[in-house]
């Protein structure tokens, strides 16, 4: 399956230890698919610097947004 066909996923930050300038606890981020990062238990998100970076997946929890909210949080909107 191509990464472009992967359903858009969102995560909420639950821990910003060692990344307090880059991540906000309780903030919703869009998960940018990265299969190589996932193999190393990392997740790619656009952080507070407005750039995409890798962070430990343990710092996030996947959430499901209502359809109406997905367009607001989606990077492609």
TIVO-2410 file (N, C-alpha, C; in nm, 3 decimals):
# residues 77
REC num residu      c1      c2      c3 atome chaine
REC   1      X   0.084  -0.118   0.000     N      A
REC   1      X   0.000   0.000   0.000    CA      A
REC   1      X   0.088   0.124   0.000     C      A
REC   2      X   0.058   0.216  -0.086     N      A
REC   2      X   0.133   0.341  -0.094    CA      A
REC   2      X   0.103   0.429   0.026     C      A
REC   3      X   0.204   0.505   0.071     N      A
REC   3      X   0.183   0.594   0.184    CA      A
REC   3      X   0.078   0.699   0.151     C      A
REC   4      X   0.057   0.731   0.023     N      A
REC   4      X  -0.043   0.830  -0.015    CA      A
REC   4      X  -0.184   0.777   0.003     C      A
REC   5      X  -0.201   0.645   0.011     N      A
REC   5      X  -0.332   0.586   0.027    CA      A
REC   5      X  -0.366   0.557   0.173     C      A
REC   6      X  -0.277   0.588   0.264     N      A
REC   6      X  -0.298   0.562   0.405    CA      A
REC   6      X  -0.395   0.666   0.461     C      A
REC   7      X  -0.490   0.620   0.542     N      A
REC   7      X  -0.588   0.710   0.602    CA      A
REC   7      X  -0.516   0.812   0.690     C      A
REC   8      X  -0.561   0.936   0.685     N      A
REC   8      X  -0.503   1.041   0.768    CA      A
REC   8      X  -0.528   1.006   0.914     C      A
REC   9      X  -0.422   1.013   0.994     N      A
REC   9      X  -0.433   0.984   1.136    CA      A
REC   9      X  -0.390   1.106   1.215     C      A
REC  10      X  -0.450   1.118   1.332     N      A
REC  10      X  -0.417   1.227   1.422    CA      A
REC  10      X  -0.374   1.170   1.555     C      A
REC  11      X  -0.286   1.244   1.621     N      A
REC  11      X  -0.235   1.202   1.751    CA      A
REC  11      X  -0.243   1.321   1.846     C      A
REC  12      X  -0.250   1.290   1.973     N      A
REC  12      X  -0.244   1.394   2.075    CA      A
REC  12      X  -0.117   1.371   2.155     C      A
REC  13      X  -0.045   1.478   2.183     N      A
REC  13      X   0.078   1.468   2.260    CA      A
REC  13      X   0.043   1.448   2.408     C      A
REC  14      X   0.100   1.345   2.468     N      A
REC  14      X   0.076   1.316   2.610    CA      A
REC  14      X   0.201   1.334   2.695     C      A
REC  15      X   0.314   1.362   2.629     N      A
REC  15      X   0.440   1.374   2.701    CA      A
REC  15      X   0.536   1.455   2.614     C      A
REC  16      X   0.592   1.561   2.669     N      A
REC  16      X   0.688   1.639   2.591    CA      A
REC  16      X   0.825   1.645   2.658     C      A
REC  17      X   0.853   1.547   2.745     N      A
REC  17      X   0.985   1.540   2.811    CA      A
REC  17      X   1.095   1.548   2.706     C      A
REC  18      X   1.193   1.634   2.728     N      A
REC  18      X   1.307   1.657   2.640    CA      A
REC  18      X   1.270   1.733   2.513     C      A
REC  19      X   1.142   1.768   2.495     N      A
REC  19      X   1.098   1.838   2.374    CA      A
REC  19      X   1.001   1.952   2.407     C      A
REC  20      X   1.016   2.015   2.521     N      A
REC  20      X   0.917   2.114   2.566    CA      A
REC  20      X   0.906   2.235   2.472     C      A
REC  21      X   1.011   2.268   2.400     N      A
REC  21      X   1.005   2.380   2.306    CA      A
REC  21      X   0.940   2.339   2.173     C      A
REC  22      X   0.933   2.209   2.148     N      A
REC  22      X   0.885   2.160   2.019    CA      A
REC  22      X   0.746   2.099   2.022     C      A
REC  23      X   0.706   2.047   2.137     N      A
REC  23      X   0.577   1.979   2.148    CA      A
REC  23      X   0.497   2.036   2.264     C      A
REC  24      X   0.366   2.043   2.247     N      A
REC  24      X   0.276   2.087   2.353    CA      A
REC  24      X   0.189   1.970   2.397     C      A
REC  25      X   0.190   1.942   2.527     N      A
REC  25      X   0.105   1.837   2.581    CA      A
REC  25      X  -0.041   1.877   2.557     C      A
REC  26      X  -0.124   1.782   2.523     N      A
REC  26      X  -0.267   1.797   2.493    CA      A
REC  26      X  -0.295   1.860   2.356     C      A
REC  27      X  -0.193   1.884   2.275     N      A
REC  27      X  -0.214   1.941   2.142    CA      A
REC  27      X  -0.229   1.827   2.040     C      A
REC  28      X  -0.316   1.848   1.943     N      A
REC  28      X  -0.340   1.750   1.837    CA      A
REC  28      X  -0.244   1.778   1.722     C      A
REC  29      X  -0.179   1.673   1.674     N      A
REC  29      X  -0.087   1.680   1.561    CA      A
REC  29      X  -0.130   1.579   1.456     C      A
REC  30      X  -0.104   1.609   1.329     N      A
REC  30      X  -0.130   1.512   1.223    CA      A
REC  30      X  -0.008   1.422   1.211     C      A
REC  31      X  -0.033   1.293   1.210     N      A
REC  31      X   0.071   1.191   1.193    CA      A
REC  31      X   0.105   1.186   1.044     C      A
REC  32      X   0.230   1.213   1.010     N      A
REC  32      X   0.275   1.205   0.872    CA      A
REC  32      X   0.334   1.066   0.852     C      A
REC  33      X   0.273   0.984   0.767     N      A
REC  33      X   0.318   0.846   0.750    CA      A
REC  33      X   0.468   0.837   0.716     C      A
REC  34      X   0.538   0.753   0.789     N      A
REC  34      X   0.681   0.730   0.767    CA      A
REC  34      X   0.712   0.589   0.815     C      A
REC  35      X   0.709   0.494   0.721     N      A
REC  35      X   0.725   0.353   0.758    CA      A
REC  35      X   0.862   0.323   0.817     C      A
REC  36      X   0.966   0.388   0.769     N      A
REC  36      X   1.100   0.364   0.825    CA      A
REC  36      X   1.108   0.414   0.969     C      A
REC  37      X   1.047   0.529   0.997     N      A
REC  37      X   1.046   0.582   1.133    CA      A
REC  37      X   0.968   0.489   1.226     C      A
REC  38      X   0.855   0.438   1.177     N      A
REC  38      X   0.772   0.349   1.257    CA      A
REC  38      X   0.848   0.223   1.299     C      A
REC  39      X   0.936   0.175   1.213     N      A
REC  39      X   1.017   0.058   1.245    CA      A
REC  39      X   1.104   0.082   1.368     C      A
REC  40      X   1.133   0.209   1.395     N      A
REC  40      X   1.218   0.247   1.508    CA      A
REC  40      X   1.136   0.310   1.621     C      A
REC  41      X   1.003   0.288   1.619     N      A
REC  41      X   0.910   0.339   1.720    CA      A
REC  41      X   0.914   0.491   1.729     C      A
REC  42      X   0.923   0.554   1.612     N      A
REC  42      X   0.920   0.700   1.603    CA      A
REC  42      X   0.798   0.743   1.522     C      A
REC  43      X   0.755   0.866   1.542     N      A
REC  43      X   0.642   0.921   1.470    CA      A
REC  43      X   0.684   1.057   1.414     C      A
REC  44      X   0.636   1.088   1.294     N      A
REC  44      X   0.670   1.215   1.230    CA      A
REC  44      X   0.550   1.308   1.238     C      A
REC  45      X   0.570   1.426   1.297     N      A
REC  45      X   0.466   1.528   1.306    CA      A
REC  45      X   0.526   1.665   1.275     C      A
REC  46      X   0.440   1.759   1.239     N      A
REC  46      X   0.482   1.899   1.224    CA      A
REC  46      X   0.474   1.958   1.364     C      A
REC  47      X   0.588   2.000   1.416     N      A
REC  47      X   0.591   2.050   1.554    CA      A
REC  47      X   0.575   2.202   1.558     C      A
REC  48      X   0.607   2.261   1.672     N      A
REC  48      X   0.589   2.404   1.692    CA      A
REC  48      X   0.680   2.489   1.605     C      A
REC  49      X   0.785   2.431   1.549     N      A
REC  49      X   0.874   2.505   1.459    CA      A
REC  49      X   0.816   2.509   1.317     C      A
REC  50      X   0.701   2.442   1.297     N      A
REC  50      X   0.635   2.430   1.167    CA      A
REC  50      X   0.713   2.343   1.069     C      A
REC  51      X   0.802   2.260   1.119     N      A
REC  51      X   0.877   2.164   1.039    CA      A
REC  51      X   0.840   2.024   1.086     C      A
REC  52      X   0.857   1.925   0.997     N      A
REC  52      X   0.829   1.788   1.041    CA      A
REC  52      X   0.954   1.725   1.100     C      A
REC  53      X   0.936   1.664   1.216     N      A
REC  53      X   1.045   1.598   1.287    CA      A
REC  53      X   0.996   1.466   1.344     C      A
REC  54      X   1.091   1.382   1.381     N      A
REC  54      X   1.060   1.253   1.442    CA      A
REC  54      X   1.066   1.264   1.594     C      A
REC  55      X   0.970   1.198   1.657     N      A
REC  55      X   0.964   1.193   1.803    CA      A
REC  55      X   0.930   1.051   1.846     C      A
REC  56      X   0.959   1.016   1.971     N      A
REC  56      X   0.921   0.882   2.019    CA      A
REC  56      X   0.769   0.865   2.014     C      A
REC  57      X   0.726   0.752   1.961     N      A
REC  57      X   0.581   0.729   1.950    CA      A
REC  57      X   0.515   0.724   2.088     C      A
REC  58      X   0.592   0.695   2.193     N      A
REC  58      X   0.538   0.690   2.329    CA      A
REC  58      X   0.493   0.828   2.379     C      A
REC  59      X   0.528   0.933   2.307     N      A
REC  59      X   0.488   1.069   2.345    CA      A
REC  59      X   0.350   1.105   2.291     C      A
REC  60      X   0.287   1.012   2.217     N      A
REC  60      X   0.160   1.041   2.151    CA      A
REC  60      X   0.062   0.925   2.167     C      A
REC  61      X  -0.065   0.959   2.152     N      A
REC  61      X  -0.172   0.859   2.148    CA      A
REC  61      X  -0.254   0.890   2.023     C      A
REC  62      X  -0.281   0.787   1.944     N      A
REC  62      X  -0.363   0.804   1.824    CA      A
REC  62      X  -0.508   0.831   1.866     C      A
REC  63      X  -0.570   0.928   1.799     N      A
REC  63      X  -0.709   0.962   1.829    CA      A
REC  63      X  -0.789   0.961   1.699     C      A
REC  64      X  -0.921   0.946   1.713     N      A
REC  64      X  -1.010   0.954   1.598    CA      A
REC  64      X  -1.089   1.082   1.610     C      A
REC  65      X  -1.082   1.164   1.508     N      A
REC  65      X  -1.156   1.290   1.508    CA      A
REC  65      X  -1.287   1.273   1.434     C      A
REC  66      X  -1.390   1.348   1.475     N      A
REC  66      X  -1.513   1.348   1.397    CA      A
REC  66      X  -1.482   1.399   1.256     C      A
REC  67      X  -1.556   1.354   1.157     N      A
REC  67      X  -1.532   1.391   1.016    CA      A
REC  67      X  -1.524   1.543   1.000     C      A
REC  68      X  -1.613   1.617   1.065     N      A
REC  68      X  -1.614   1.763   1.051    CA      A
REC  68      X  -1.486   1.826   1.104     C      A
REC  69      X  -1.424   1.766   1.203     N      A
REC  69      X  -1.301   1.821   1.262    CA      A
REC  69      X  -1.177   1.783   1.182     C      A
REC  70      X  -1.182   1.672   1.109     N      A
REC  70      X  -1.064   1.626   1.034    CA      A
REC  70      X  -1.017   1.730   0.936     C      A
REC  71      X  -1.107   1.797   0.867     N      A
REC  71      X  -1.066   1.896   0.767    CA      A
REC  71      X  -0.997   2.015   0.831     C      A
REC  72      X  -1.033   2.048   0.953     N      A
REC  72      X  -0.972   2.161   1.023    CA      A
REC  72      X  -0.828   2.127   1.062     C      A
REC  73      X  -0.805   2.003   1.103     N      A
REC  73      X  -0.673   1.963   1.151    CA      A
REC  73      X  -0.583   1.908   1.041     C      A
REC  74      X  -0.638   1.877   0.926     N      A
REC  74      X  -0.560   1.815   0.819    CA      A
REC  74      X  -0.464   1.914   0.755     C      A
REC  75      X  -0.342   1.866   0.725     N      A
REC  75      X  -0.241   1.949   0.659    CA      A
REC  75      X  -0.282   1.986   0.517     C      A
REC  76      X  -0.364   1.904   0.456     N      A
REC  76      X  -0.403   1.929   0.317    CA      A
REC  76      X  -0.519   2.026   0.305     C      A
REC  77      X  -0.573   2.069   0.417     N      A
REC  77      X  -0.688   2.163   0.414    CA      A
REC  77      X  -0.644   2.303   0.376     C      A
***
